[in-house]
Amino acid sequence: MRNVADGLAVLHRLTSHTLMRFFRYWLPAIVWLVVILRASSPAFSAEHTRDPLFWILQLFFGPLTEHTFGAIHVFVRKLVHSLEYAILSAFWFRAWRGAATVPWHVRWTLSALGVALLTSIVDEGHQIFVPSRVGSLQDVVVDMMGATFAQLVIWIVLR
């Protein structure tokens, strides 16, 4: 009977450890990936982000010409794209790394960049079918610039 109890105790520790590891390392990466994919809905199209951004900018900087605002709007949207994927890349690096004792490994970086690239391709591909969105290869490049920048920062900090 003792062997069964010991076996159950070991199984409980392993299950608890695995669940804690999942919640600590993998869940943030998965949740952020879902957030990014949900953001490719019509609610986050340029048409819907225009008015709130215009209001905020006019509040701080006064009247803006349509031309000036258009340039700022595009810049802000590309910056947000880049930041979204920087965060995604960092979360996936952290997930692949887990509780490893080695601070950095190229495999974790390449895996994180691979997830970011696949997510970006799926995201942009999905946007082709959403009437108020436009999927573009240019956005995949912008996304990957953010993901790569995050990996560069991680490499500098951890090496």
Rosetta blueprint (number, residue, H / E / L):
1 M L
2 R H
3 N H
4 V H
5 A H
6 D H
7 G H
8 L H
9 A H
10 V H
11 L H
12 H H
13 R H
14 L H
15 T H
16 S H
17 H H
18 T H
19 L H
20 M H
21 R H
22 F H
23 F H
24 R H
25 Y H
26 W H
27 L H
28 P H
29 A H
30 I H
31 V H
32 W H
33 L H
34 V H
35 V H
36 I H
37 L H
38 R H
39 A L
40 S L
41 S L
42 P H
43 A H
44 F H
45 S L
46 A H
47 E H
48 H H
49 T H
50 R H
51 D H
52 P H
53 L H
54 F H
55 W H
56 I H
57 L H
58 Q H
59 L H
60 F H
61 F H
62 G L
63 P L
64 L L
65 T L
66 E H
67 H H
68 T H
69 F H
70 G H
71 A H
72 I H
73 H H
74 V H
75 F H
76 V H
77 R H
78 K H
79 L H
80 V H
81 H H
82 S H
83 L H
84 E H
85 Y H
86 A H
87 I H
88 L H
89 S H
90 A H
91 F H
92 W H
93 F H
94 R H
95 A H
96 W H
97 R H
98 G L
99 A L
100 A L
101 T L
102 V L
103 P L
104 W L
105 H L
106 V H
107 R H
108 W H
109 T H
110 L H
111 S H
112 A H
113 L H
114 G H
115 V H
116 A H
117 L H
118 L H
119 T H
120 S H
121 I H
122 V H
123 D H
124 E H
125 G H
126 H H
127 Q H
128 I H
129 F L
130 V L
131 P L
132 S L
133 R L
134 V L
135 G L
136 S L
137 L H
138 Q H
139 D H
140 V H
141 V H
142 V H
143 D H
144 M H
145 M H
146 G H
147 A H
148 T H
149 F H
150 A H
151 Q H
152 L H
153 V H
154 I H
155 W H
156 I H
157 V H
158 L H
159 R L
